[in-house]
Amino acid sequence: MFRWAPWFALVLGAMSVVLFFLDMTAAGIFGLVFAVVIGFMEPVAVWWRFSSNDLVSQTVVGSADEYSFRMAVGGAIREEIDWAELPGWTETRTGFVLSTLDEGAVALSVPHRAFSGTDDQQRFRELLERHIGPSRS
C-alpha cells in the first residue's frame, strides 16, 4: 500500500483536473482533496507507526553461522531460526529475502546495507547456498 498509494493519488488528481475542464467543478474539487489525502495518508501512517512504537523503531541486529540465523531487537526480542526452517531464498537488487515455514511470517528481509561490505554479503550468500540451496531467482 505504501508503494501504490502515491501513484493512485497522482492518477486521481490527474482525473480530477480533467473534470475541471469538463465543467464539473464540485467533482474536480472532491477528487483533488481526496488525492491529497490518499497521497499523504500512508507515508504519514508509516512515520507514525515507527515514531510511536519504541520496539518498531529499534535497529534489528542479525548474525548467521553454520547452525542458524539469529535476529535481535534490543533486549526485548531474540529469535533463532534453524536453517531447516528456511525452505528458500532469493536475492533482489536491494537485499536477500528468506522464505519461512511459519504461517504468520511469509518472509524475512535482509537488506544489503546490513552488511559491512561485499565480502560479508558473499559469505552470507555462500551460507544460504550451503544450507538452503540455490537462490529461487
N, C-alpha and C positions, 0 to 999 in steps of 0.2 A: 504494500500500500504506500509506503514511504517513497518508493521509486516512481509509482504511476500517478499519484495524486497531483503533482505539479503539471504533468502532461495533460491530464484530464482537465485541470483548471485552465490551462492555456487554450485547449480546444473549445471549452465552454465560453471563455472570454472572447475568442475569435467569432464564434457563432453569435454571441450577444452583440458584437459590433455590427455584424451583418443585419441583425434585427433593427438596429437604429436606422440603417439605410432603407429598410423596408417600411419605415414609419411605424414601427412597433416599439415605441419608447419605453413603455412600462415593462414589457418582456425583456428588453435590452438591459435596463437598469437591474432588474431582478437577476438576470444571468451574470452580469458583471459583479454584482455584490456576492453572489454565491461562488463565482470563480475565485474571487479574492479569499473568501472563507475557506474553500477547499484547498487552494494553493498553500495557505499558511497553516491549516489545521494539523496535518500530520507532522511537519517539521517541528511545530511548537509542542505537540504531544510527545514526540521523541525527546526533545530537550527537557520537558517537564519530567518524564519518567527517569531520565538519567540524573537530573539535578535533585530530585526529591527523594530518591532512594539511595541510601548510603551503600548498600550492598551492590547494587547495579552499577554505581559509578566507580567502583574499585577496579584496579587492574587485576586481570587474571594472569596467574603465573603458571607455566606448564613445564613439564620435563618428560623425557621418554628415555627408556633404556631397553635392554633385551627382554625384560619381563613385562613391562606395562607402560601405559601413557597416564600421566598424572596431571591434575589441574587443582589449583587452589585459589580461592578468592579471600584475601586477607586471612584471618584466623577463623572465619565463620564456616566456610565450605571447603572441604577437601574431598577429592574423588580420584580413585584409582581405577583405571579401566584396563583389563587384560586384553592382550592383542586378539584373543579369540572372540571377544565381544564386538570387534570391529570387522564386519564382513567385507567392506570395500572402501576404497578411497579414490579420489580424483584430485587433480591439480588444476586450478584455474590460473588466470594471469595474476590474481591478487593473493592466492594462498592455496592451502590444502583443505579439502572437505572430506571428513571422515564419516562414513555411514555407521550407524549403530544398530544393535538388535533391539534396543529399548523402544517401546511403543511411544513413550512420551517425547523423546528427543529424536528427531529424524536424522540429524547430522551435527557434527561438531566442526567448527571452523577454526583453522589455524592460519592466520594471515602471514604473508611473507615478512612483514615488518616486525614480527615477533622474534625473528632470528637476527643474530648479530652480524651475519654475513652469508655469502653464498655457500661457504664451506659447511656451515651449520644446516642450511637448507638441504644441501646434498646428503649430509649424514642422516637427516630426518627422512628424506626420500628413500634412502637405502634401507633404513629401519622398516619403513612401511612396505617396501617391496619384499623384504626378507620375511616379515611376519604376517602380512595380509595378502600379498601377491601383487601382480602388476596393476597399474592405475586403470580405472574404468573410464578412460577419456572418451 
